[in-house]
Amino acid sequence: MKKGIVIIIVLFSMFSCKKTEEKVEIKITKPKAKKVEFGFNYADFNVVQDTIKQGDSFGSIIQSQNIGNKKVYDIVEQVKDSFNVRTIRYNKPYTILRSKNKTNKIQVFIYQPDALTYYIIDFRDSIANAYKKVKPVTLKQKMIGGVLKSSLSETLGNNSVEAALANRITKVFSWSIDFFKLKKGDRYGLIFTERFINGKTYDGVEELQAAFFEYKGKIIYAFPFQKETSSGKVEYYDDQGKTLKNFFLKTPIKFSRITSKFTMNRFHPVQHRWKAHKGTDYAAPTGTPISTTASGVVEQTGYTAGNGNFVKVKHNGTYSTQYLHMSRILVRRGQRVTQGQKIGLVGSTGLASGPHVCYRFWKNGVQVDALRLNLPTGESLTGNDRERFLKEMEPLKMELDSIGNL
């Protein structure tokens, strides 16, 4: 009896061990993700993706496909009201969707002129149809700020922001700040929106919503505001509702540096003698655009041995400005120009040791130092406009101050 019990226990143990040693493998098959783009499921087609090559045209691309009994000329005529085939440009991407059977017949042609828009030419009906589509865009707010450790462009780059925002910022503050005079350690704050196509593909900066920079120990704010909402025109104002747009721009060149200031006694680098220098020199590469710092009428253009190619603009009965050593003059005498308009290109004509513009300033017929003048400023918002502006501005200012450690 005892022997029988022992045999049963041994058999049970063997069975139990064998059971625990068995490995059960369970395979989980994940469903294959379907790629859907431009509203089409790529799994339903043979897909060809390419870019426009030199010499390509819509006709040559389509002709190389199986278009059945259709003719290229007829297709172009059928879609011309929605898609101008002549607008196809070199290096732009296109996609062809073909049938999955042996015929590989073209079903759809998709052309992308830019990251946001695309054209669909559908061949699946007896008559080709074309229509334009725009990808959905999402706007996301971004805030950066702190202390400048390098130039504005480098600071934006270090924060993964496109360089184009630097140009927008310098334009907004061009009446108030000379960005080459910003110093390391100056505080700043920026609030802006960025565009994302289909919620994920970055497409640049949409709007500068608020900004401030510390400049010469003073905090200068900028907030956008529409006085007339129906017009869509946006101007920038400081935190007190005063416009940033003054009568004169700070400099005639963006992103330049001062190499010589107004002085009555300077050693001339070309003539090698001491003489007055009644202007401010801004160095920049040859070909850099030179802008008039205020609106007015071109009073003189021409060339002299000392000035090289130059332009002089009369702004009103009090103020005139002159721009020397241009490589090229872009305006004519008597022409009316607006503030910020390109009037010439930087050069080194005349008595110049290198490419720069000598910026000269007249007040009541006397040459003066533009950097030391108290120039006319813009107007402030009043009444209901100011009240509405302050209400819109306040929450943005609080966010700016927090990110800029003010």
PyMOL commands that set and color helices and strands:
alter all, ss='L'
color gray80, all
select helices_A, chain A and resi 2-21+42-44+58-63+72-79+85-87+152-158+164-172+179-181+370-372+383-403
alter helices_A, ss='H'
color red, helices_A
select strands_A, chain A and resi 36-37+40-41+46-51+93-98+106-111+117-122+129-134+137-147+187-197+201-215+218-225+235-237+257-260+263-267+274-277+280-283+289-291+296-304+308-314+319-329+336-337+342-346+356-363+366-368
alter strands_A, ss='S'
color yellow, strands_A
deselect
rebuild
show_as cartoon
